Every structure is written in structure tokens, then in C-alpha cells.
Amino acid sequence: MQITEIYKSIQGESTHAGLPCVFVRLTGCNLRCAWCDSEYTFSGGHRMTPEEVIEEVEHLSPGGLVEITGGEPMLQERELVPVMQRLLDDGYTVLLETSGERPLARVPKGVVKIVDVKCPNSGEGDSFDMENLEALDSGDEVRFVLSDRADYEFARDFVARHGLAHKVNAVLFSPAFSKEAGGARDTSHCLLDPRELAEWMLADHVPARLSLQMHKFIWDPAMKGV
Ligand code: SF4
């Protein structure tokens, strides 16, 4: 497997936010979202066997929460699926963070899928694989990263059209964070003001959860490995 980093930190953006978590960050992505904060994963990394990945997770935490992320982890589906199954079998709670562009039907049952639906201003607005709606189950989460009103309206309408609130555990509306926010740790660096977003959500009775990227407020937003 091609791995950028494996580290322990605080889970920052889901219903598991705030919990200690081991992150397995896989190298490579086939999308290029305008506000991507993980461009360092597009290349490089190092080879590890699936066994070495599992050993490193066990070394960092003997149990608890593991998040598989990237990049786009499902580009390495062949090796990744057995790793996720093994972690589940060993008693870990396994989160898979994915762009929604890759098919998710073969993700092992029990893995919590945190699936993005890319909005228009990401530059990847048509990338979501609509067949993935069938792969979602009641433990999963769907996330929209929003940078303006047009993104918000797209997300609001998508949630309503597909009845997402009844399909998954949580729908997350998350303001995008500026890529130029190095050092700063306040909401002025969100591309969409969270207060404005909250007001829109309340006015429209959107059945979604406002989600701020907790790690961006704890550490320097440009920091890796957190
Ligand atoms: S899918 Fe994720 S890693 Fe890939 S470009 Fe978009 S934000 Fe970055």
C-alpha cells in the first residue's frame, strides 16, 4: 500500500469529533478540489504491506477509533478492504473518509463511511457516484463542504431530494477552510461564515448538522499529522 502517514490525533469532523483516533492516510487522489487541504498526499508516501499498516495502528492504539483517509483511500481498494475487515475483526471502530467518487459497495459492513458529496464550487461538483446512495446505511455520514450560498443551496436540495436524513446517521454541512490560513485559528478563515451558514440552515429547517473542522481550530491549519 502507498501510505503518506499514520498518526494519532483527535478526530475533527464527524459525529466522532473530539475522540482520540489513529489516522491512516493513504497517498494519491484522482480529484482536485479547489479548497483541498491534503495536497501533500497527491504524491510521495512510502510502501507498506497491509500487515505493517495494521501493526502500526496497533502500536499507536490497542483499540478504539481508526480513520482511513487520504487522498482518496478507495483508489487502493484491493489492499484496503481486507485491512478494514481485519481492523473490524480486531474490535476497532473503523471510519472511512472518502470523496464519494469511487464505488463503495465493497466496503465491509460495519465500517462507518463518511462520504463527501462535492459541491459546485469545489470544482468537482459532478464527481459523486450516484450508485453510492444505495451503498449508504444507517451508520454512515454524508458531508458537504461549502464555500458559498450556491454550494449551500445545492447541498440543501440534494439532502431533500434523496431523503438523506432518513438514510444515514448524520448529514454534515461544513464550511470550507482557506488554504492560506497558516497560523490563524478562527472562523474568519472559513470560506463561508459559520454563523451565516447556521442562520440559513435554521431558516430552511435543514435536517443536517453544522460541522466545524475542530482540528483547524486546535492546531495551525497548515500543520500535517494532526
Ligand atoms: S477528494 Fe479530498 S484529497 Fe482529493 S482533492 Fe478533494 S479534498 Fe483533496
Boltz pocket constraint, residues with backbone or C-beta under 6 A from the ligand:
constraints:
  - pocket:
      binder: B
      contacts: [[A, 29], [A, 30], [A, 31], [A, 32], [A, 33], [A, 35], [A, 36], [A, 37], [A, 38], [A, 39], [A, 70], [A, 71], [A, 72], [A, 99]]
      max_distance: 6.0
